[in-house]
Amino acid sequence: MFIHIGNNVLISDRKCVGIFNTETLKQSDDNNWIFNKINEDEKLIVIDVKNNITGTRVSPFTVIKRKAINEDEIVWSRDND
């Protein structure tokens, strides 16, 4: 299955190590190496098994609210409740 993280970017759930809120990561100086690899306006980053970093301007809370329309599909949508 794939996770849509915004900006037409899909991440494989098999390769994803974690999805992180950049505001939370900024609270520790140990994470400064991450911010050299993304733009300042990005709110969410994904780290994969090869330590590739992908950032988007979509809020991590928006990604959390998304759910699969059909488990066999790779299309994700926000719950409209």
N, C-alpha and C positions, 0 to 999 in steps of 0.2 A: 504494500500500500504506500501511497505517497502523501506527504503533508504539503499543503499549499501555504507558503509563508509570505505571500504577497509579491507584487511586482512580477507576476507571471512566473514565479520560481517554485518548483516542486522539489522536495527533498525526500529521498527514499527513507522509509522508517527503519529499514535494515542497516542503513549506513549512518543514521543520525545518532550521535552520542548525546547531544543535549541541545535544548533551545533555551536561550537565556535573555533576560531583560537587561539592556545595557545600563540602565539606571542602577540596578542592583550590583552589577559588575564594577561600576565606578566607585563603589564604597571601599574597595580594597586596592592598594597600590600594586599588589601582586598581579593584577589583571591588566596592567598598562600595556603589555605586549599585544593585547587584542586590539586596542584602539589605534594602533599604528597600521592596522590592516583593514579598517572600515572607515566609512565617512562619519563625520560628526553628527549628522542628522538621523542616523539609523537607530531604531529603538529596540531591535531584536537581532540577535545573532544565532546562527546555528553552527555547531562544530561537528564535523563528521569523523569517521574512523581514521581518516588519513590526515587529521588535524587541519583540514580546509575550513576556512571561516567564510560564511556567507551572511551578509547583513541585509536587512530591509527596513524601510521606514514604517512598516506596519506595527502596531502595538502588539506586544505579546499577549495581551488580554483578548485581542481580536482573534488571534490564532487559537487560543484556548476555547473560545466559544464555538469554533467551527466543528462540524461533525460530518461524517461520511454520509452521503445521500444513499449510496448503495455500496456495501462492502466489497463488491466485485469491481467497482469503478474507481478511478483515480481522481474523480471530481469531488471537491470539497465545497461546502457551503456553510454560511453562518446560520445558526438556528434563529428563526424569526419569531420566537415566542415572546 
